Amino acid sequence: MTVCGPPLLVDSHCHLTDAQFDKDRSEVLLRAGQAGVGKILTIASDRGDAERVAKLLDGGGETAGAAGTRPQLWGTAGVHPHEAEAAAEGDLDAIRELARSHPRIVAVGETGLDFFYDHSPRSLQESLFRDHLAMAEALDLPIVVHSRNADDLTARILQEWGSRVRGVLHCFTGGAELLEVALEVGWMVSFTGIITFKKYDAQTLVRSLPRERLMVETDAPYLAPVPHRGRRNEPSYVARVAESLATIRGEDLEEVQGYTSENAVRFFDLTP
């Protein structure tokens, strides 16, 4: 599907440096442009990945963002909670320097807590999460946060930091209590293709959110939306997330495309 004219979509969270895109990354970006995706934020998972993000941005960050062309690219630098135990001495310093100096790295993360898989000790995840929050505050950058099966601790940390850091809870699958805390401290919330799944049962939460706090994302290559579920996800599919969001909220699709994109541009400062 080719979308002509505004509003152009923003995929506010994907992983373009993932090896699953190594063979056809350029084609993936062209398909995103053809689907009306004008801007993409590609997310880092550890120091090495942040360096790959920077390299990708250096080679493709200035592309024109219009339908039928490659979208404009921005990125982040941070250590995912899955990778917390593998982080080495000096990694955070290197990530801080990238976030400070690279003009198209516009946020810290992703960071946070994952108590579902527990790939890293919980105490280490929490410590690294707090380090990232301090980094975001010092650099005056937004922070991208992953939280899975960790609502209570995530909410407590958000309450401690208050509005000192502006953040987004990406791929939100938490409960009403965490959502309430996020809204109280002024954070954003982003949804993925999970909201297109038949078993998704949090429509009431989705409808309750103020539109100025909402963004859409793919988290590609993971979590492909229906009807692509089970296959590799890619940024062009963010259109399906926006469609599902519009259906759940009973809003016009173009209206949803407009305000979610405006929110992402404003929050991450996705300007040339």
Rosetta blueprint (number, residue, H / E / L):
1 M L
2 T L
3 V L
4 C L
5 G L
6 P L
7 P L
8 L L
9 L E
10 V E
11 D E
12 S E
13 H E
14 C E
15 H L
16 L L
17 T L
18 D L
19 A H
20 Q H
21 F H
22 D L
23 K L
24 D L
25 R H
26 S H
27 E H
28 V H
29 L H
30 L H
31 R H
32 A H
33 G H
34 Q H
35 A L
36 G L
37 V E
38 G E
39 K E
40 I E
41 L E
42 T E
43 I L
44 A L
45 S L
46 D L
47 R H
48 G H
49 D H
50 A H
51 E H
52 R H
53 V H
54 A H
55 K H
56 L H
57 L H
58 D H
59 G H
60 G H
61 G L
62 E L
63 T L
64 A L
65 G L
66 A L
67 A L
68 G L
69 T L
70 R L
71 P L
72 Q E
73 L E
74 W E
75 G E
76 T E
77 A E
78 G L
79 V L
80 H L
81 P H
82 H H
83 E H
84 A L
85 E L
86 A L
87 A L
88 A L
89 E L
90 G L
91 D H
92 L H
93 D H
94 A H
95 I H
96 R H
97 E H
98 L H
99 A H
100 R H
101 S H
102 H L
103 P L
104 R L
105 I E
106 V E
107 A E
108 V E
109 G E
110 E E
111 T E
112 G E
113 L E
114 D E
115 F L
116 F L
117 Y L
118 D L
119 H L
120 S L
121 P L
122 R H
123 S H
124 L H
125 Q H
126 E H
127 S H
128 L H
129 F H
130 R H
131 D H
132 H H
133 L H
134 A H
135 M H
136 A H
137 E H
138 A H
139 L H
140 D L
141 L L
142 P L
143 I E
144 V E
145 V E
146 H E
147 S E
148 R E
149 N L
150 A L
151 D H
152 D H
153 L H
154 T H
155 A H
156 R H
157 I H
158 L H
159 Q H
160 E H
161 W H
162 G L
163 S L
164 R L
165 V L
166 R L
167 G E
168 V E
169 L E
170 H L
171 C L
172 F L
173 T L
174 G L
175 G L
176 A H
177 E H
178 L H
179 L H
180 E H
181 V H
182 A H
183 L H
184 E H
185 V L
186 G L
187 W L
188 M E
189 V E
190 S E
191 F E
192 T L
193 G H
194 I H
195 I H
196 T H
197 F L
198 K L
199 K L
200 Y L
201 D L
202 A L
203 Q H
204 T H
205 L H
206 V H
207 R H
208 S H
209 L L
210 P L
211 R H
212 E H
213 R H
214 L E
215 M E
216 V E
217 E L
218 T L
219 D L
220 A L
221 P L
222 Y L
223 L L
224 A L
225 P L
226 V L
227 P L
228 H L
229 R L
230 G L
231 R L
232 R L
233 N L
234 E L
235 P H
236 S H
237 Y H
238 V H
239 A H
240 R H
241 V H
242 A H
243 E H
244 S H
245 L H
246 A H
247 T H
248 I H
249 R H
250 G L
251 E L
252 D L
253 L H
254 E H
255 E H
256 V H
257 Q H
258 G H
259 Y H
260 T H
261 S H
262 E H
263 N H
264 A H
265 V H
266 R H
267 F H
268 F H
269 D L
270 L L
271 T L
272 P L
